[in-house]
């Protein structure tokens, strides 16, 4: 839909960057959409696919350790004299 509106505005004499600004999309995004339509003849949202493929080290909860100091640096309960 945005591709149709932008193409109509460009055909009427508007610049591509101004047409995209009115639609609140980036010129590069419009270029990607047009490329996808030409290659696959369909347009799909790839954000969820990309997020699933991304390596997320914090996706699984990690156990929290209470041992923040090394064993030799721990505070003694006895007073040194």
C-alpha positions as CSV (number, residue, x, y, z in Angstrom):
1,X,0.0,0.0,0.0
2,X,2.8,2.5,0.9
3,X,4.6,1.5,-2.3
4,X,1.5,2.4,-4.3
5,X,1.1,5.7,-2.6
6,X,4.7,6.6,-3.0
7,X,4.7,5.7,-6.7
8,X,1.6,7.8,-7.2
9,X,3.2,10.8,-5.5
10,X,6.5,10.4,-7.5
11,X,4.5,10.1,-10.7
12,X,2.8,13.4,-9.8
13,X,6.1,15.1,-9.4
14,X,7.1,14.6,-5.8
15,X,10.6,13.6,-4.8
16,X,11.0,10.1,-3.4
17,X,12.4,11.3,-0.1
18,X,9.5,13.8,0.4
19,X,6.9,11.1,-0.4
20,X,8.6,8.7,2.1
21,X,8.7,11.4,4.7
22,X,4.9,11.9,4.4
23,X,4.4,8.2,4.8
24,X,6.8,8.1,7.7
25,X,9.1,5.5,6.2
26,X,12.7,5.6,5.2
27,X,13.7,5.7,1.5
28,X,15.8,2.7,2.0
29,X,12.9,0.8,3.5
30,X,10.9,1.6,0.3
31,X,13.7,0.3,-1.8
32,X,13.9,-3.0,0.2
33,X,10.1,-3.5,-0.2
34,X,10.3,-2.9,-3.9
35,X,13.2,-5.4,-4.2
36,X,11.3,-8.0,-2.2
37,X,8.2,-7.6,-4.4
38,X,10.3,-8.1,-7.5
39,X,12.2,-11.1,-6.2
40,X,9.5,-13.1,-4.4
41,X,6.4,-11.4,-5.6
42,X,5.3,-11.1,-2.0
43,X,6.0,-8.8,0.9
44,X,6.3,-10.1,4.4
45,X,7.5,-8.7,7.7
46,X,10.9,-10.2,8.4
47,X,11.5,-8.7,11.9
48,X,10.2,-11.8,13.8
49,X,12.3,-14.1,11.5
50,X,15.4,-12.1,12.0
51,X,14.9,-11.9,15.8
52,X,14.5,-15.7,16.0
53,X,17.7,-16.2,14.1
54,X,19.7,-13.8,16.1
55,X,21.9,-15.1,18.9
56,X,20.5,-13.9,22.1
57,X,22.7,-14.7,25.1
58,X,20.2,-13.4,27.6
59,X,17.2,-15.3,26.2
60,X,17.4,-17.9,28.9
61,X,17.6,-16.9,32.6
62,X,21.0,-17.3,34.1
63,X,21.5,-18.3,37.7
64,X,22.6,-15.4,39.9
65,X,25.6,-16.1,42.1
66,X,26.0,-14.5,45.5
67,X,29.7,-15.2,45.5
68,X,31.0,-11.9,44.1
69,X,34.4,-12.0,45.7
70,X,37.1,-14.6,45.2
71,X,37.7,-17.0,48.1
72,X,41.0,-15.4,49.1
73,X,39.4,-11.9,49.2
74,X,36.5,-12.9,51.4
75,X,36.0,-11.0,54.6
76,X,37.0,-12.9,57.8
77,X,34.6,-12.9,60.8
78,X,37.6,-13.0,63.2
79,X,39.4,-9.8,64.0
80,X,43.0,-9.9,63.1
81,X,45.4,-9.1,66.1
